[in-house]
Amino acid sequence: MDAEHLRGGRALLRWSQADLAEKSGVSVPTIKRLEAMVGELSGHGATIRALEAALNVAGIEFINRNGGGAGVRLKTRDYESGKPPEELNASNDD
C-alpha cells in the first residue's frame, strides 16, 4: 500500500486520522508519520496490514500504480442481497 492509498482512502470515507486509528488499532502519530510519506509505505507489516484491512472493510478498493498512478475507489455495495454491514447485529445474523 502506498501513502497515497492511505490518504485517499481515508479522504473518500471522510474519516479523521482518529477515526482510522480507532478502526485499525494503529496510533494517530503512526498514521500521521505514514501519511507524510511518498510512495510505498515502510513500517511494520502488521501495522500496514491493519490499516489496509480497516479501509477495505469500510469499502475502499485499492488500485495499483500499473503506470497510471496509485488510486482508491469505493466498492459498489449491493444492498438488494441483504442488509448493509452497519445494520448487521447478533439478532439478525442468519
C-alpha positions in Angstrom: 0.0 0.0 0.0 1.2 3.5 -0.8 0.9 6.6 1.3 -1.4 7.9 -1.5 -3.7 4.9 -1.0 -3.8 5.6 2.8 -4.6 9.4 2.4 -7.0 8.8 -0.5 -8.9 6.0 1.2 -9.3 8.0 4.4 -10.5 11.0 2.4 -13.1 9.1 0.5 -14.5 7.8 3.8 -14.4 11.3 5.3 -12.5 9.8 8.3 -10.2 11.7 10.5 -6.9 10.2 11.5 -8.5 9.5 14.9 -11.3 7.5 13.1 -8.8 5.4 11.2 -6.8 4.9 14.4 -10.0 3.6 16.2 -10.9 1.3 13.3 -7.4 -0.1 12.7 -5.9 -0.1 16.2 -2.9 1.9 14.9 -2.0 5.1 16.8 -2.6 8.6 15.4 1.1 9.5 15.5 1.9 6.4 13.4 -0.9 7.3 10.9 0.5 10.8 10.6 4.0 9.6 10.0 2.9 7.1 7.4 0.6 9.7 5.6 3.6 12.1 5.4 5.5 9.6 3.2 5.5 9.5 -0.5 5.1 6.2 -2.4 5.2 2.7 -0.8 4.7 2.7 3.0 7.6 1.5 5.1 7.0 0.2 8.6 5.9 -2.9 10.4 4.0 -5.2 8.2 1.3 -5.8 10.8 0.7 -2.1 11.1 0.2 -1.6 7.3 -2.0 -4.7 7.1 -4.2 -3.4 9.9 -4.6 -0.1 8.1 -5.3 -1.8 4.8 -7.9 -4.1 6.4 -9.7 -1.3 8.2 -10.0 0.7 4.9 -11.0 -2.4 3.0 -13.8 -3.4 5.4 -15.1 0.1 5.1 -15.4 -0.3 1.3 -12.2 1.0 0.0 -10.7 -0.8 -3.0 -7.0 -0.1 -3.9 -5.9 0.4 -7.4 -2.2 -0.4 -8.2 0.1 2.0 -9.9 0.4 0.0 -13.2 1.8 3.0 -15.0 -1.2 5.2 -14.3 -0.7 6.1 -10.7 -2.0 4.7 -7.4 -5.6 5.1 -6.6 -8.6 4.2 -4.5 -12.3 3.9 -5.0 -15.3 2.9 -3.0 -16.6 -0.6 -3.7 -20.1 -0.9 -5.1 -22.5 -2.1 -2.4 -25.3 -4.4 -3.3 -27.9 -3.8 -0.7 -30.6 -5.8 -2.5 -28.8 -9.0 -1.5 -29.2 -8.3 2.3 -28.6 -5.7 5.0 -25.7 -3.3 4.8 -22.8 -4.1 7.2 -23.7 -1.3 9.6 -27.2 -2.8 10.1 -26.0 -6.3 11.0 -26.1 -7.5 14.6 -26.4 -10.7 16.6 -30.2 -10.7 16.4 -30.4 -10.6 12.6 -27.3 -12.6 11.7 -28.6 -15.5 9.7 
